[in-house]
Amino acid sequence: MFDVFSFFKTKAFFTLGFLMVFTGMQQAVVISDVTRLYGTETMGLGMIGYMMMCYGTCQLATLLVVEKLQKCIRPIVFVLKGLLVTLGLLILLYVWEPGQESVFLILGYAGVWGAVDAIWQSQVQSLLIQASPRKECAALGFRMCQSLGLGIIFLLDIWASVLYKACAVGGVLVMGVISYMIGEVMQKPCAVW
């Protein structure tokens, strides 16, 4: 148990901590807001199952593609592209109000959330495993940080609107990407790009 808490003092935690919390926050936004706004309120309760199937299927397909691409593309490329897509999805979450005729757009939106979640999950886990000497403690620390992110968004769901939750998730994401990039530059100053 104390080995897990010693992980929170490592350099890997300080460079990837915000991203680990963000992955939980992102999943909570999909579970609470995306399914509520575009499933229950727009299409009805029966649509949530289809949305989550699209989410999971696209997540799996993206994981398989990313696994092959990781051998020839640096992680920073995935991180920066994931940043742009996720910020776009968060903005769209706030401004888009689909109608009942937008079934395929809603399913596609859920699928893109699944794809970007796969990118974040795979990249954060692989970077964490590479940077940590004790893999088990790193994996447990990652799950603890994800749980913290889930808890934060579910607590914010009580008081905050979608705008404030999207801003919180986006802020943690930007801080996470900045801390990751600082860690990369400190580790390998000339080989980041």
DACOR-V612602 format. One record per residue. N is the residue number from 1. RES is the residue in one small letter. D_LAST is the distance of its C-alpha to the last C-alpha in Angstrom with 1 decimal. Layout:
# DACOR-V612602
n/res/d_last
N/RES/D_LAST
N/RES/D_LAST
This chain:
# DACOR-V612602
n/res/d_last
1/m/37.7
2/f/36.8
3/d/34.0
4/v/32.3
5/f/32.7
6/s/31.3
7/f/28.0
8/f/27.9
9/k/27.6
10/t/24.6
11/k/21.1
12/a/19.9
13/f/22.3
14/f/21.2
15/t/17.6
16/l/18.5
17/g/22.0
18/f/21.7
19/l/19.9
20/m/22.7
21/v/25.3
22/f/23.7
23/t/24.1
24/g/27.8
25/m/28.1
26/q/26.7
27/q/29.1
28/a/31.9
29/v/31.3
30/v/31.7
31/i/34.7
32/s/36.4
33/d/35.5
34/v/34.3
35/t/37.3
36/r/39.7
37/l/38.8
38/y/38.3
39/g/40.3
40/t/43.4
41/e/43.9
42/t/43.1
43/m/44.1
44/g/46.1
45/l/45.7
46/g/45.8
47/m/42.4
48/i/40.4
49/g/40.7
50/y/39.4
51/m/36.5
52/m/35.6
53/m/36.0
54/c/33.6
55/y/31.1
56/g/31.5
57/t/31.6
58/c/28.3
59/q/26.7
60/l/27.9
61/a/26.9
62/t/23.4
63/l/23.2
64/l/24.3
65/v/21.8
66/v/18.8
67/e/20.2
68/k/20.0
69/l/16.6
70/q/15.0
71/k/15.6
72/c/13.4
73/i/10.7
74/r/8.3
75/p/10.0
76/i/7.7
77/v/8.6
78/f/12.2
79/v/12.2
80/l/11.5
81/k/13.8
82/g/16.2
83/l/16.3
84/l/17.3
85/v/19.8
86/t/21.3
87/l/21.9
88/g/23.5
89/l/25.7
90/l/26.8
91/i/27.7
92/l/29.6
93/l/31.3
94/y/32.8
95/v/33.8
96/w/34.8
97/e/38.4
98/p/39.1
99/g/42.7
100/q/44.6
101/e/43.7
102/s/39.9
103/v/40.0
104/f/37.4
105/l/35.0
106/i/35.5
107/l/34.9
108/g/31.7
109/y/30.6
110/a/31.3
111/g/29.5
112/v/26.2
113/w/26.5
114/g/26.9
115/a/23.9
116/v/21.6
117/d/23.4
118/a/22.6
119/i/18.9
120/w/19.2
121/q/21.6
122/s/19.8
123/q/16.4
124/v/18.1
125/q/20.6
126/s/18.2
127/l/16.0
128/l/19.4
129/i/21.0
130/q/18.3
131/a/18.5
132/s/22.3
133/p/24.9
134/r/27.5
135/k/26.5
136/e/29.8
137/c/29.5
138/a/26.0
139/a/27.1
140/l/30.2
141/g/28.3
142/f/26.0
143/r/29.2
144/m/30.8
145/c/28.0
146/q/28.2
147/s/31.9
148/l/31.6
149/g/29.5
150/l/32.2
151/g/34.9
152/i/33.5
153/i/33.3
154/f/36.7
155/l/38.2
156/l/36.7
157/d/38.3
158/i/41.7
159/w/41.3
160/a/38.3
161/s/37.9
162/v/35.1
163/l/33.5
164/y/33.3
165/k/32.0
166/a/29.3
167/c/28.3
168/a/28.4
169/v/26.1
170/g/23.7
171/g/23.8
172/v/23.2
173/l/20.2
174/v/18.6
175/m/19.4
176/g/18.0
177/v/14.6
178/i/14.6
179/s/15.9
180/y/13.4
181/m/10.5
182/i/12.8
183/g/13.4
184/e/9.9
185/v/9.6
186/m/13.2
187/q/12.8
188/k/10.0
189/p/9.5
190/c/7.7
191/a/5.7
192/v/3.8
193/w/0.0
